[in-house]
Amino acid sequence: MHGVAYFRDLLSRLEDMRAGDMLLFTDWRGDPDQHLDGAGHEVGARFAAAARRGVLVRGLVWRSHLDKLAFSASQNRHLGQEIIAAGGQCALDMRVRPLGSHHQKAVVLRHPGRPLADIAYVGGIDLCHSRRDDESHLGDSQRQTMAACYGERPPWHDAQLAITGPAVGDVETVFRERWDDPAPLSRSPIRMVANHLRRGTTNPGPLPPQLPDPPECGEHAVQILRTYPVRHPGYPFAPQGERSVARGYAKAIGRAARLIYLEDQYLWSVEAAILFAAALRRSPELRMIVVIPGYPDQDGSLSMAPNLVSRAGAIAILRKAGGSRVAVYALENHHGTPVYVHAKICSIDDRWVTVGSDNVNRRSWTHDSELTCAVMTTGATQGGLARQLRLQLAAEHLDLADERAATIVAGDPHEMFDAFTASAVRLDAWHAVGSPGPRPPGRLRAYTQASQGAFTHLWSSAAYRIVYDPDGRTPLNRWRGRY
């Protein structure tokens, strides 16, 4: 689901919650005034209203770095204050490595006595500004400050899964393990005192016993994958960290035969690119489509250069391995405004797909907390989620009706690769001659980026490795290249 559909569905289910039900959520950033469906339906107000009518509301939001560094400390604090004032609890959680973050984005709704109403949402969409966009990509009226190229109302491409069945219990377990972590919410005495003075949640109270998992439904196998770093003190539930996100990708990529379709906010990390490159070299019939932002989200040489140097290295590895079998695209809307790709989607051979909070980089695979949902069709049908999502995204990016997309790209996945190539060539050519006449259908632009000078490459490479894409593994695992 895009942000608009996700927020509307969440709001509808929130309004149906009763006293004794339970709302659990984790977030990287939360804006209490973010509309779920227009004015009067703000995140903070609706969560607080649920708490006032007896719903048990519990939240874990990353405390965040300073607002002056383009983060979201004040927004996250204000969301928590609104929920706490209504009788819920919302903890600002800084139990991370230095320079790390809690990046998980999930909401769990449980209903004692009504298990068929239980649902969990997992993906890349935070409960904050700029996320409420849809397939038209005209942006959210409540904007997040971004690079000037994205305009006054930055277009945003993202995805969230709605999960039912037993996997809801697995997502709830992720929340409970973090909630029950006995380590202090912050190591900073100043932060702890400030949180106490603001009447924030300082000692998360116990949760009621976990309900039985909802009954099985559908024909998809759902696996919850996570990242936790090695830290001191260790997480009780992951004393050596956890890297099941990276391991899940490695296993699925190792079996890829026809098409890897990837949408990612960054596409950083040599280590991650090497996995895809090995699959491309092993399987000469394998194609790879990558959709990423055309530009970093923030202006300025200090932030832009480390983004670009890391991405250039990863793309070079892929193209060396796959040549013309690798295609990298950016998106624009019908007004020609770049679309910021925040989605974290990987679909392989119409059998396996993952949607979550993790990006394809070392930080997401080893250093920050992440949560992703891997889905595999177990039945004989080829109409599973991986294929459905591939066709839905193809229809959106090619400007096709769903049934037309099904006709053009539903067969061999190579047809989708060729259709993307043809669409981007037409749109790039139209722009190159001054955009005469009607705009060709499609939103795809071939991705390009300018080369960097030697000095910029030198300092930005160091900043990338240390700050932007750190490694959360033990020194031994780093040396062995193991996840």
DAQUI-V848172 format. One record per residue. N is the residue number from 1. RES is the residue in three letters. OMEGA is omega as a letter, one per 20 degrees, with the letter a starting at -180 (none if undefined). Layout:
BEGIN
N_RES_OMEGA ; N_RES_OMEGA
END
This chain:
BEGIN
1_MET_r ; 2_HIS_a ; 3_GLY_a ; 4_VAL_a ; 5_ALA_r ; 6_TYR_a ; 7_PHE_r ; 8_ARG_a ; 9_ASP_r ; 10_LEU_r ; 11_LEU_a ; 12_SER_a ; 13_ARG_r ; 14_LEU_a ; 15_GLU_a ; 16_ASP_a ; 17_MET_a ; 18_ARG_r ; 19_ALA_a ; 20_GLY_r ; 21_ASP_a ; 22_MET_r ; 23_LEU_r ; 24_LEU_r ; 25_PHE_r ; 26_THR_a ; 27_ASP_r ; 28_TRP_r ; 29_ARG_r ; 30_GLY_r ; 31_ASP_a ; 32_PRO_a ; 33_ASP_r ; 34_GLN_r ; 35_HIS_r ; 36_LEU_r ; 37_ASP_r ; 38_GLY_a ; 39_ALA_a ; 40_GLY_a ; 41_HIS_a ; 42_GLU_a ; 43_VAL_a ; 44_GLY_a ; 45_ALA_a ; 46_ARG_r ; 47_PHE_r ; 48_ALA_r ; 49_ALA_r ; 50_ALA_r ; 51_ALA_a ; 52_ARG_r ; 53_ARG_r ; 54_GLY_r ; 55_VAL_r ; 56_LEU_a ; 57_VAL_r ; 58_ARG_a ; 59_GLY_r ; 60_LEU_a ; 61_VAL_r ; 62_TRP_a ; 63_ARG_r ; 64_SER_r ; 65_HIS_a ; 66_LEU_r ; 67_ASP_a ; 68_LYS_r ; 69_LEU_r ; 70_ALA_r ; 71_PHE_a ; 72_SER_a ; 73_ALA_a ; 74_SER_r ; 75_GLN_a ; 76_ASN_r ; 77_ARG_a ; 78_HIS_r ; 79_LEU_r ; 80_GLY_a ; 81_GLN_a ; 82_GLU_r ; 83_ILE_a ; 84_ILE_a ; 85_ALA_a ; 86_ALA_r ; 87_GLY_r ; 88_GLY_r ; 89_GLN_r ; 90_CYS_a ; 91_ALA_r ; 92_LEU_a ; 93_ASP_r ; 94_MET_r ; 95_ARG_a ; 96_VAL_r ; 97_ARG_r ; 98_PRO_a ; 99_LEU_a ; 100_GLY_r ; 101_SER_r ; 102_HIS_a ; 103_HIS_a ; 104_GLN_a ; 105_LYS_a ; 106_ALA_r ; 107_VAL_r ; 108_VAL_r ; 109_LEU_r ; 110_ARG_a ; 111_HIS_r ; 112_PRO_a ; 113_GLY_r ; 114_ARG_a ; 115_PRO_r ; 116_LEU_r ; 117_ALA_a ; 118_ASP_a ; 119_ILE_r ; 120_ALA_r ; 121_TYR_a ; 122_VAL_r ; 123_GLY_a ; 124_GLY_a ; 125_ILE_r ; 126_ASP_r ; 127_LEU_a ; 128_CYS_a ; 129_HIS_r ; 130_SER_a ; 131_ARG_a ; 132_ARG_r ; 133_ASP_r ; 134_ASP_a ; 135_GLU_r ; 136_SER_r ; 137_HIS_r ; 138_LEU_r ; 139_GLY_r ; 140_ASP_r ; 141_SER_r ; 142_GLN_a ; 143_ARG_r ; 144_GLN_r ; 145_THR_a ; 146_MET_r ; 147_ALA_a ; 148_ALA_a ; 149_CYS_a ; 150_TYR_r ; 151_GLY_a ; 152_GLU_a ; 153_ARG_a ; 154_PRO_r ; 155_PRO_a ; 156_TRP_r ; 157_HIS_a ; 158_ASP_a ; 159_ALA_r ; 160_GLN_r ; 161_LEU_r ; 162_ALA_a ; 163_ILE_r ; 164_THR_a ; 165_GLY_a ; 166_PRO_a ; 167_ALA_r ; 168_VAL_r ; 169_GLY_r ; 170_ASP_r ; 171_VAL_r ; 172_GLU_r ; 173_THR_r ; 174_VAL_r ; 175_PHE_a ; 176_ARG_r ; 177_GLU_r ; 178_ARG_a ; 179_TRP_a ; 180_ASP_r ; 181_ASP_a ; 182_PRO_a ; 183_ALA_r ; 184_PRO_a ; 185_LEU_r ; 186_SER_r ; 187_ARG_a ; 188_SER_r ; 189_PRO_r ; 190_ILE_r ; 191_ARG_a ; 192_MET_r ; 193_VAL_a ; 194_ALA_r ; 195_ASN_r ; 196_HIS_a ; 197_LEU_r ; 198_ARG_r ; 199_ARG_r ; 200_GLY_r ; 201_THR_a ; 202_THR_r ; 203_ASN_a ; 204_PRO_a ; 205_GLY_a ; 206_PRO_r ; 207_LEU_r ; 208_PRO_r ; 209_PRO_a ; 210_GLN_r ; 211_LEU_r ; 212_PRO_r ; 213_ASP_r ; 214_PRO_a ; 215_PRO_r ; 216_GLU_r ; 217_CYS_r ; 218_GLY_a ; 219_GLU_r ; 220_HIS_r ; 221_ALA_a ; 222_VAL_r ; 223_GLN_r ; 224_ILE_a ; 225_LEU_a ; 226_ARG_r ; 227_THR_r ; 228_TYR_a ; 229_PRO_r ; 230_VAL_a ; 231_ARG_r ; 232_HIS_i ; 233_PRO_a ; 234_GLY_r ; 235_TYR_a ; 236_PRO_a ; 237_PHE_r ; 238_ALA_a ; 239_PRO_r ; 240_GLN_a ; 241_GLY_r ; 242_GLU_a ; 243_ARG_a ; 244_SER_r ; 245_VAL_a ; 246_ALA_a ; 247_ARG_r ; 248_GLY_r ; 249_TYR_a ; 250_ALA_a ; 251_LYS_a ; 252_ALA_r ; 253_ILE_a ; 254_GLY_r ; 255_ARG_a ; 256_ALA_a ; 257_ALA_a ; 258_ARG_a ; 259_LEU_r ; 260_ILE_r ; 261_TYR_a ; 262_LEU_r ; 263_GLU_a ; 264_ASP_r ; 265_GLN_a ; 266_TYR_a ; 267_LEU_r ; 268_TRP_r ; 269_SER_r ; 270_VAL_a ; 271_GLU_r ; 272_ALA_a ; 273_ALA_a ; 274_ILE_r ; 275_LEU_r ; 276_PHE_a ; 277_ALA_r ; 278_ALA_r ; 279_ALA_r ; 280_LEU_r ; 281_ARG_a ; 282_ARG_a ; 283_SER_a ; 284_PRO_r ; 285_GLU_a ; 286_LEU_r ; 287_ARG_r ; 288_MET_r ; 289_ILE_r ; 290_VAL_r ; 291_VAL_a ; 292_ILE_r ; 293_PRO_r ; 294_GLY_a ; 295_TYR_r ; 296_PRO_a ; 297_ASP_a ; 298_GLN_r ; 299_ASP_r ; 300_GLY_a ; 301_SER_a ; 302_LEU_r ; 303_SER_a ; 304_MET_a ; 305_ALA_r ; 306_PRO_r ; 307_ASN_a ; 308_LEU_a ; 309_VAL_a ; 310_SER_a ; 311_ARG_a ; 312_ALA_r ; 313_GLY_a ; 314_ALA_a ; 315_ILE_r ; 316_ALA_r ; 317_ILE_a ; 318_LEU_a ; 319_ARG_r ; 320_LYS_a ; 321_ALA_a ; 322_GLY_r ; 323_GLY_a ; 324_SER_r ; 325_ARG_r ; 326_VAL_r ; 327_ALA_a ; 328_VAL_a ; 329_TYR_r ; 330_ALA_a ; 331_LEU_r ; 332_GLU_r ; 333_ASN_a ; 334_HIS_r ; 335_HIS_a ; 336_GLY_r ; 337_THR_r ; 338_PRO_r ; 339_VAL_r ; 340_TYR_a ; 341_VAL_r ; 342_HIS_a ; 343_ALA_r ; 344_LYS_a ; 345_ILE_r ; 346_CYS_r ; 347_SER_a ; 348_ILE_r ; 349_ASP_r ; 350_ASP_a ; 351_ARG_a ; 352_TRP_r ; 353_VAL_r ; 354_THR_r ; 355_VAL_a ; 356_GLY_a ; 357_SER_a ; 358_ASP_r ; 359_ASN_r ; 360_VAL_r ; 361_ASN_a ; 362_ARG_r ; 363_ARG_a ; 364_SER_a ; 365_TRP_a ; 366_THR_a ; 367_HIS_a ; 368_ASP_r ; 369_SER_a ; 370_GLU_r ; 371_LEU_r ; 372_THR_a ; 373_CYS_r ; 374_ALA_a ; 375_VAL_r ; 376_MET_r ; 377_THR_a ; 378_THR_a ; 379_GLY_a ; 380_ALA_a ; 381_THR_r ; 382_GLN_a ; 383_GLY_a ; 384_GLY_a ; 385_LEU_a ; 386_ALA_r ; 387_ARG_a ; 388_GLN_a ; 389_LEU_r ; 390_ARG_a ; 391_LEU_r ; 392_GLN_r ; 393_LEU_r ; 394_ALA_r ; 395_ALA_a ; 396_GLU_a ; 397_HIS_r ; 398_LEU_a ; 399_ASP_r ; 400_LEU_r ; 401_ALA_a ; 402_ASP_a ; 403_GLU_r ; 404_ARG_r ; 405_ALA_r ; 406_ALA_r ; 407_THR_a ; 408_ILE_a ; 409_VAL_a ; 410_ALA_a ; 411_GLY_r ; 412_ASP_a ; 413_PRO_r ; 414_HIS_r ; 415_GLU_r ; 416_MET_r ; 417_PHE_a ; 418_ASP_r ; 419_ALA_r ; 420_PHE_a ; 421_THR_a ; 422_ALA_a ; 423_SER_a ; 424_ALA_r ; 425_VAL_a ; 426_ARG_a ; 427_LEU_r ; 428_ASP_a ; 429_ALA_r ; 430_TRP_r ; 431_HIS_a ; 432_ALA_a ; 433_VAL_r ; 434_GLY_r ; 435_SER_r ; 436_PRO_r ; 437_GLY_a ; 438_PRO_r ; 439_ARG_r ; 440_PRO_r ; 441_PRO_r ; 442_GLY_a ; 443_ARG_a ; 444_LEU_r ; 445_ARG_r ; 446_ALA_a ; 447_TYR_r ; 448_THR_r ; 449_GLN_a ; 450_ALA_r ; 451_SER_a ; 452_GLN_r ; 453_GLY_a ; 454_ALA_a ; 455_PHE_r ; 456_THR_r ; 457_HIS_a ; 458_LEU_a ; 459_TRP_a ; 460_SER_r ; 461_SER_r ; 462_ALA_r ; 463_ALA_r ; 464_TYR_a ; 465_ARG_a ; 466_ILE_a ; 467_VAL_a ; 468_TYR_a ; 469_ASP_a ; 470_PRO_a ; 471_ASP_a ; 472_GLY_r ; 473_ARG_r ; 474_THR_r ; 475_PRO_a ; 476_LEU_r ; 477_ASN_r ; 478_ARG_a ; 479_TRP_r ; 480_ARG_a ; 481_GLY_a ; 482_ARG_r ; 483_TYR_none
END
